[in-house]
Amino acid sequence: EDYGHLLTSHISQFKRYPRIALRRGWEGQLTLEVRLDKSANILNISILNKSKYDILDKEAIKMIERAKPLPKPKNLKSDTFTVFIPIKFGLK
């Protein structure tokens, strides 16, 4: 299993749907680009393609913060690496 999948499933346990977005029926999808070092410390988080709602984008970043400590990657060749994490806020 690749590290991206491991990380995505770890982080998804920390998802909270913002209350205002729930009330208004807002849904969205975005992709986070997360740079990590080999100990899985976060170096940088950026949003690649934003959802239509700022609040969902901000929640995606908070979700990663809550998910610390992140699982450490195995067999890493480089000191830093980047993972792309798709996040979906859906009400179904």
FIKE-283376 format. One record per residue: residue in three letters; chain; z, x, y of N, C-alpha, C, CB in turn. Coordinates in steps of 0.02 Angstrom, whole numbers, plus 50000, padded with zeros to 5 digits. Glycine has a CB too. Example, Ala and Ser with C-alpha at 12.3 -4.5 7.8 and 13.67 -1.06 7.14 Angstrom:
BEGIN
resn_chain_n_c3_n_c1_n_c2_ca_c3_ca_c1_ca_c2_c_c3_c_c1_c_c2_cb_c3_cb_c1_cb_c2
ALA_A_50390_50660_49716_50390_50615_49775_50390_50660_49835_50452_50565_49776
SER_A_50354_50642_49888_50357_50684_49947_50394_50645_50002_50286_50704_49970
This chain:
BEGIN
resn_chain_n_c3_n_c1_n_c2_ca_c3_ca_c1_ca_c2_c_c3_c_c1_c_c2_cb_c3_cb_c1_cb_c2
GLU_A_50000_50043_49940_50000_50000_50000_50000_50044_50062_50062_49952_50000
ASP_A_49959_50027_50111_49957_50071_50169_50013_50055_50218_49890_50065_50203
TYR_A_50027_50103_50260_50084_50099_50305_50078_50042_50356_50093_50165_50341
GLY_A_50017_50029_50378_50005_49974_50425_50030_49908_50398_49930_49969_50440
HIS_A_50015_49894_50334_50038_49832_50303_50114_49830_50297_50006_49823_50234
LEU_A_50142_49886_50276_50214_49891_50270_50248_49876_50337_50235_49961_50244
LEU_A_50222_49907_50389_50250_49899_50456_50242_49828_50481_50216_49948_50505
THR_A_50183_49800_50470_50170_49731_50493_50218_49682_50459_50097_49711_50478
SER_A_50228_49689_50394_50273_49642_50361_50346_49653_50381_50266_49647_50285
HIS_A_50364_49716_50394_50432_49730_50418_50444_49697_50487_50445_49806_50423
ILE_A_50397_49707_50532_50404_49682_50600_50403_49606_50602_50349_49710_50645
SER_A_50362_49575_50559_50356_49502_50562_50422_49466_50547_50303_49479_50514
GLN_A_50468_49500_50515_50534_49469_50502_50574_49460_50567_50573_49512_50454
PHE_A_50553_49493_50620_50590_49491_50683_50556_49447_50735_50599_49561_50710
LYS_A_50507_49409_50714_50470_49367_50761_50512_49308_50783_50404_49343_50730
ARG_A_50513_49295_50847_50542_49234_50874_50490_49201_50918_50608_49249_50913
TYR_A_50483_49137_50909_50434_49101_50951_50468_49084_51016_50407_49037_50915
PRO_A_50442_49106_51073_50474_49090_51137_50479_49014_51147_50435_49121_51195
ARG_A_50537_48992_51168_50550_48920_51172_50500_48883_51216_50620_48908_51197
ILE_A_50484_48912_51273_50437_48880_51319_50367_48873_51286_50431_48919_51385
ALA_A_50348_48923_51248_50283_48921_51214_50283_48867_51161_50267_48990_51182
LEU_A_50340_48859_51126_50346_48806_51076_50338_48738_51108_50413_48811_51040
ARG_A_50375_48729_51163_50374_48664_51197_50305_48646_51222_50423_48664_51255
ARG_A_50269_48696_51246_50203_48684_51275_50147_48688_51224_50190_48732_51330
GLY_A_50165_48705_51162_50114_48709_51109_50067_48769_51117_50074_48647_51109
TRP_A_50092_48822_51148_50050_48882_51157_50046_48922_51093_50078_48925_51214
GLU_A_49985_48942_51076_49974_48985_51019_49933_49044_51041_49938_48946_50961
GLY_A_49936_49097_51003_49896_49154_51023_49896_49209_50971_49920_49182_51088
GLN_A_49850_49254_50980_49842_49311_50936_49833_49373_50979_49784_49302_50887
LEU_A_49863_49428_50957_49852_49490_50993_49858_49547_50944_49904_49497_51051
THR_A_49839_49605_50967_49846_49665_50926_49884_49717_50966_49777_49693_50902
LEU_A_49936_49743_50935_49974_49797_50967_49950_49864_50939_50050_49789_50956
GLU_A_49945_49912_50983_49932_49981_50963_49998_50018_50972_49873_50013_51005
VAL_A_50025_50043_50917_50090_50075_50918_50083_50148_50897_50141_50037_50873
ARG_A_50105_50193_50940_50105_50264_50923_50174_50283_50900_50082_50309_50984
LEU_A_50177_50317_50844_50241_50336_50814_50241_50411_50798_50254_50295_50750
ASP_A_50301_50438_50793_50305_50506_50766_50320_50500_50692_50360_50548_50804
LYS_A_50325_50557_50658_50332_50554_50585_50398_50527_50561_50321_50622_50556
SER_A_50448_50520_50606_50511_50488_50589_50510_50413_50606_50569_50522_50625
ALA_A_50451_50388_50624_50441_50318_50643_50477_50299_50707_50464_50273_50587
ASN_A_50486_50348_50751_50510_50331_50819_50450_50310_50860_50547_50392_50852
ILE_A_50459_50258_50901_50405_50232_50941_50394_50277_51002_50419_50159_50963
LEU_A_50332_50300_51009_50314_50341_51067_50282_50298_51121_50266_50398_51046
ASN_A_50244_50250_51099_50209_50207_51147_50187_50142_51114_50148_50244_51176
ILE_A_50190_50088_51153_50164_50023_51129_50116_49998_51182_50223_49971_51115
SER_A_50056_49981_51162_50011_49949_51209_49978_49889_51175_49958_49998_51235
ILE_A_49956_49842_51216_49924_49782_51190_49849_49792_51195_49947_49717_51229
LEU_A_49816_49787_51137_49744_49798_51136_49707_49737_51161_49720_49816_51066
ASN_A_49714_49682_51125_49683_49621_51150_49738_49569_51158_49626_49595_51102
LYS_A_49749_49550_51220_49805_49505_51236_49791_49435_51211_49818_49505_51311
SER_A_49846_49398_51202_49839_49326_51190_49826_49295_51260_49903_49295_51154
LYS_A_49819_49230_51262_49807_49199_51328_49872_49193_51368_49776_49129_51319
TYR_A_49929_49207_51336_49993_49194_51368_50035_49257_51371_50031_49139_51331
ASP_A_50053_49274_51433_50094_49332_51446_50159_49332_51405_50111_49335_51519
ILE_A_50189_49273_51399_50254_49268_51365_50248_49286_51291_50282_49197_51372
LEU_A_50192_49270_51260_50181_49288_51190_50170_49364_51183_50121_49250_51160
ASP_A_50134_49392_51231_50122_49464_51231_50188_49502_51237_50074_49485_51288
LYS_A_50230_49479_51283_50295_49511_51293_50340_49504_51232_50331_49482_51354
GLU_A_50337_49446_51201_50377_49435_51140_50356_49481_51084_50371_49361_51118
ALA_A_50291_49495_51079_50267_49540_51026_50298_49609_51034_50189_49545_51028
ILE_A_50303_49632_51095_50334_49698_51108_50409_49696_51093_50321_49720_51180
LYS_A_50442_49642_51114_50514_49635_51100_50527_49634_51025_50542_49571_51132
MET_A_50481_49604_50988_50487_49598_50916_50489_49667_50884_50429_49557_50888
ILE_A_50448_49713_50909_50447_49780_50882_50512_49816_50899_50386_49820_50909
GLU_A_50537_49805_50960_50600_49835_50980_50657_49812_50934_50616_49818_51054
ARG_A_50657_49747_50918_50709_49719_50874_50703_49745_50803_50705_49643_50874
ALA_A_50643_49765_50783_50630_49786_50714_50652_49857_50699_50555_49779_50699
LYS_A_50676_49892_50750_50700_49961_50739_50763_49960_50697_50714_49997_50806
PRO_A_50776_50009_50655_50731_50066_50642_50672_50045_50599_50769_50123_50608
LEU_A_50615_50072_50614_50554_50056_50576_50553_50096_50512_50491_50070_50619
PRO_A_50520_50069_50460_50514_50108_50398_50475_50172_50410_50480_50065_50343
LYS_A_50496_50225_50377_50463_50290_50387_50402_50295_50342_50511_50348_50373
PRO_A_50349_50324_50369_50288_50334_50328_50298_50391_50279_50227_50347_50373
LYS_A_50265_50387_50222_50267_50441_50174_50202_50481_50179_50276_50414_50101
ASN_A_50204_50541_50156_50144_50585_50153_50106_50589_50219_50098_50561_50099
LEU_A_50141_50601_50273_50106_50604_50337_50083_50676_50351_50152_50580_50393
LYS_A_50021_50682_50371_49993_50749_50384_50006_50770_50456_49918_50750_50369
SER_A_50005_50724_50502_50010_50742_50573_50079_50724_50601_49955_50709_50613
ASP_A_50093_50749_50660_50158_50737_50692_50163_50667_50722_50171_50789_50746
THR_A_50107_50643_50745_50106_50575_50774_50048_50537_50744_50100_50577_50852
PHE_A_50053_50472_50745_49999_50431_50719_50002_50362_50753_50004_50423_50642
THR_A_49948_50326_50746_49941_50261_50779_49929_50208_50727_49883_50263_50830
VAL_A_49963_50151_50735_49950_50094_50692_49931_50034_50736_50011_50077_50647
PHE_A_49889_49992_50709_49867_49931_50743_49899_49873_50708_49790_49925_50745
ILE_A_49937_49833_50745_49974_49779_50714_49951_49712_50743_50050_49788_50726
PRO_A_49917_49672_50701_49897_49606_50724_49957_49559_50723_49839_49578_50680
ILE_A_49965_49520_50776_50020_49472_50780_49992_49405_50799_50074_49495_50831
LYS_A_50013_49356_50761_49988_49288_50773_50046_49241_50786_49946_49264_50714
PHE_A_50042_49205_50841_50090_49152_50855_50054_49086_50843_50119_49156_50928
GLY_A_50072_49053_50788_50039_48990_50771_50091_48938_50755_49992_48999_50712
LEU_A_50076_48876_50772_50126_48822_50764_50116_48782_50700_50123_48776_50823
LYS_A_50067_48800_50659_50056_48760_50598_50104_48780_50543_49984_48767_50574
